[in-house]
Structures are given as structure tokens and as C-alpha cells.
């Protein structure tokens, strides 16, 4: 199955053409430090994710920046490192897109940044990048500088379904590419950490739940540590447009919690972004009801610290019961719902004549690829 979805790419570019931005001429870096010495992260300004600029993932917007040259990137990291005085077990370095994408972070800047990291006292390093930016020459380059202090690399899997990644997420990478990148990282004794979505645009809560479980199991079988991401709705994304048109369900923290509880006990998982961290472009957070929301967040904090599932099993609320009841709601078949969403996006962003001209071909492709993957719920 070809992983490129030109329709969603065109819609995403149109949706984000006047978007609110975080990175501007005066913002060079952003820092997050855990209260203990377990983790710190430094994000630095670039023009943003290359995939995003050409029409990116339906749920994603970590912003884009103005044109940023190599020396500015390096200086941003240098300034950020000066602000971080602690010594951390894990230190993450990342632009808003992919650290190993030479179109976003040129080779010269990347090497200088790695040399800056090498001189710090942090115990280990990690970074985030798209799977299609990982190759043997780049791995050799990194390890020649950071050596064994580079312990893991985050990549976006989102789901283990090519169909879902193409038609609901617009990932632009097939699972074969992800599998090759995972194998390469394991060959280098670098732990691959795969971002898995707990909540996929267009899917029902039940479908998202099943896809999340399948994707976690895929990670388990392929020697990948899953990092389960709650999907919040951000302002200029296609996910927000679909949500505002009433064509998808709001995200829920109960989806994350049940996915954790169903995961194999022997599988180590990372749990990410269930808190919003004051995201600048947040429209709708994955949440529960106002009566239990704070308790649920605190329980997730405790679970991440102690890894005791009983902390989550003890959570109870009427909204949890309603969420689980909603899993049994009957919906139209997925290809039919995708077609409905695509028509609404086309009318909203590309003009009503677009669907008149291209709708039948798109619908035919959706049903063909759905059948090809034989995706069963």
C-alpha cells in the first residue's frame, strides 16, 4: 500500500496556512525539567517538521518557525544548555520535528549540537526523529560523538496499521520502513521507543482502543518500547476541523487507562502527554469529567512513578461507566465514515467542486486499500 495520502496533505497545508505559531524570531528554545533528576528536555527552533510543511499528520502541530540558519540552531542549544544546571539521567534534544532530518537540522549543525551535549554532565541522551530519517551513516555519525551515552531514539509509529496511518493520520511512512529502522536501532543496541496513539482521528473510541492495543502488541513483538500518547485536539489541525464538524468523538483519558491495564505486565511502556503542559494551541484536552479529572491525572502520575496497575484499577467514576458503554455503540463501517469525513474536509477547505471531480476516485481507493489490508475489528 502506497503510504502517501495527497488529499490529506493538501487539506493539512490549507488548514495550517494561517495557524498560530509558538516559535518566532524571539523564541529560540524551550526547556522542560522534571522535579527530580530523571529527565530534562531541550527543544530548539527550526523551520519545523518537513512532513508538516508539505502537509503533515492530522492530529499534530508542534508549530513551525521562521527560517533558521545553522548557527542560530547551535546558539539556541548553547543558550538552553546554560539554563539547565542539574545533571539528569535522561536528556532529550529535539527540534519541533526530526533531529536526524538534514532538511530540518543540517548535518553541520547536528554535529555541533551533539558535541555540545557531549560536554555536559547528563548521564544519557535521547532524541526524536521520523523513522525515514534513520540510516547507518547517520547512526555512525551520532555514535562517533555521543558513544554509549545515546541510549534510545523516539520514532512515531502512531499505529501498526498501514491503512490507519494513511487514511486517518497521514503519517506518510509505511510499516516496512518503520520495521527497517527499528531493526537498525536494535542492531546498534539503541532502544527504539515507538510513539503509539491512544486516540486516532476519525476512529470511534472502540476502534481507537483496539488499534492502540494492537500497536502496543506490535511493539512488544518487535523489540520496541511503546510510548503511549494521549491525543489532544490542537487548534489548526485536521483533527480539530473534524471534531468541530461533529464527525469524531472527543479524546478520553479512559482510553489511555484501559490500554495500560490491558498491556502485558512484562512489557515496559512509557506514558506521555496525558497532561497538556500548557500547550499553546490546545482546543480540547483528552480528559474525563470535571469531578474526577484531577484525581485521574494524579493517579497517572503515581502510576508512572511506581508502575503499579492497581493505582489505575481503583479509579472509578460515572463517566468511566459511560465511556465503556459508548464502546458498544454501533457505527457505520470505517471506509464509509472516512469517505464522509473526506467529503466534509474537501467542501470546507478545497471547494465543493473538488469532491465532484475527485470524490469517486478517493472513495474507490479507500475501499480498495481497506480490503487489501483486510483490517478486522
C-alpha angles and dihedrals in degrees: 000000000000106000096209118101106188093180093060091042091056092046093048094051090050093046093052100040093104099026128151110257132210099193114068137154091283099045114079105158146003127212133202121185127181115230090244125047095265102101146005129173133199120195118188133197123267133146085274138246113344091217090051092053092056094042115298144194117327096234100035133096118147087158133250127250137214120271105299123191127215096259091052091052092051092046091050090056092045091053093045093051090053089058093054108078101168130086110239133199091222125023120188122203119191146148116219089272129020125342093205097046105109090199088063102030110024118223095251093052092044093053093047090050092051090051089053089052092048090061093055125091096235111130102224138005136218136178140187126235142150115269092240091063094061118097139143099263092052092047090051089049094052096044092049086065107028097028114180094349089082101085108163144008125209118221130178112248094154091177135357090233119096089201094054092044091051103040104028104027107023090220094163093211127094125222091248089064091047091050091052092050092047091051092050092051092049090049088057091047090245113138112238111217113197121207108224122188121235093199125025124204114254094013121108118243090258092051091046089050092051093044091049092051092047091049093050089051090049089055091049091052094046100047095253125137106229117225104198112212125200108223113231121188113248127200109253099026127115087240088064092049091050090047094048090051089055093243099125139034123256116257119262135202089217087071089057093046095049090046090054092048092050095049119104110272091228092057117096111219134182117220115210142187099357083136116060097224088213093293108202096225103038118146103165126005122211099255147142125233122310090251096062105019097101092045091051092050091049091048090052089050090053092046091053089052101042103022092220112147091198087074088065097037090060093059112107137168139145088252089060090055091048091049092052091046088054090060088072095054113121117235137178117273115285097247089053092051093046090052090050092050093047092052090051092048092048093050091046100044112015104034130264092267090064093070092044088057102037108017099096093050092049092048091049091051092049093053093043094053092043089055092044092057091042088215108194126192 
